[in-house]
Amino acid sequence: SVLTQPPSVSGAPGQRISISCSGGTSNIGTFGVNWYQSLPGTAPKLIMSRNNQRPSGVPARFSGSKSGTSASLAISGLLPDDEADYYCAAWDDTVKGHMVFGGGTTLTVL
Amino acid sequence: QVQLQQSGPGRVKSSETLSLTCSVSGVSISSTSYYWAWVRQSPGKGLEWIGNIYYNGITFNNPSLESRVTTSIDTSKHQFSLNLTSVTAADGGVYYCARQTLIKYSYGYVDFGLDVWGQGTTVTVSS
C-alpha cells in the first residue's frame, strides 16, 4: 500500500492506543488524511476527516493528528466495541489523482 | 436522510463484466459538493478505492484498475453505476458505493472523506 500502517495493535479496556499511518508528499503531506473504522459485515465508517476533524456522532475518545507525511489515530478509554479494523486514507495527486487506503490495522481489545 | 441503495448481480462469470448500480436518495446527485465513489474489499484483504464520478461526468480512477473500470452517472434517475470488465477471481469481494466529498483547491484536490455508504454487494466470480 502507498500508505503504511502497522498490521495490528492491542490494548486493554480503558487504555489509550494509537495507530500510525505513513505516506508521502504526494498524499498525506499535502492533502491530509482520513480514518475509517471497519467492522465485519458492515460498511466502513468515517471516523476522522482532514487529519483531526471528528464527524458528527464520533466520540471524543477518538482523535487524530498529522505531522509532515505521517498521521496518527488515537483512541482513549478503550472499549470492547472499539475492536475493529482501522484504515487511513488520503488523496494522492500522482497519476491524475486518486484515493489511496492504508493496508489497515486490526485493533484487539484485550 | 441520505441513503445509498446498491443493486446488481452477486455472481459474475470469469472474463465477463461486473455491473453495479447505486441509487441515491435524500440528497441531489447533481450536488456540486460531492463525488460518487466505489470501494471494494476482497476476502481477507483491505479496502480498495475503485474510482469516483462527479455529476458532470468527471471521473477519477484507481490507476491499477483504470483500464477495466467505467463509471457512469444518470442524474435523471439519481443513480450512478460501475462496470468492471474482464473479471477474475481476484475481483471477488464486497463492493460498496459511497458519497465522497472532494474539494478542489489551488494546489489540488482535498478529500474530506467517504461519509455515506451503501449496504454493500457481495460479488462472487465463478468460472
Chai-1 contact restraints between the chains, C-beta under 6 A:
chainA,res_idxA,chainB,res_idxB,connection_type,confidence,min_distance_angstrom,max_distance_angstrom,comment,restraint_id
A,F31,B,V110,contact,1.0,0.0,6.0,A-B,restraint_1
A,N34,B,G113,contact,1.0,0.0,6.0,A-B,restraint_2
A,A43,B,Y96,contact,1.0,0.0,6.0,A-B,restraint_3
A,A43,B,W117,contact,1.0,0.0,6.0,A-B,restraint_4
A,A43,B,G120,contact,1.0,0.0,6.0,A-B,restraint_5
A,L46,B,G113,contact,1.0,0.0,6.0,A-B,restraint_6
A,L46,B,D115,contact,1.0,0.0,6.0,A-B,restraint_7
A,S49,B,F112,contact,1.0,0.0,6.0,A-B,restraint_8
A,S49,B,G113,contact,1.0,0.0,6.0,A-B,restraint_9
A,R50,B,F112,contact,1.0,0.0,6.0,A-B,restraint_10
A,Y87,B,L47,contact,1.0,0.0,6.0,A-B,restraint_11
A,W91,B,Y109,contact,1.0,0.0,6.0,A-B,restraint_12
A,W91,B,D111,contact,1.0,0.0,6.0,A-B,restraint_13
A,D93,B,G108,contact,1.0,0.0,6.0,A-B,restraint_14
A,V95,B,P63,contact,1.0,0.0,6.0,A-B,restraint_15
A,G97,B,F60,contact,1.0,0.0,6.0,A-B,restraint_16
A,G97,B,Y109,contact,1.0,0.0,6.0,A-B,restraint_17
A,H98,B,F60,contact,1.0,0.0,6.0,A-B,restraint_18
A,H98,B,N62,contact,1.0,0.0,6.0,A-B,restraint_19
A,M99,B,W49,contact,1.0,0.0,6.0,A-B,restraint_20
A,F101,B,L47,contact,1.0,0.0,6.0,A-B,restraint_21
A,G103,B,G46,contact,1.0,0.0,6.0,A-B,restraint_22
A,G104,B,G46,contact,1.0,0.0,6.0,A-B,restraint_23
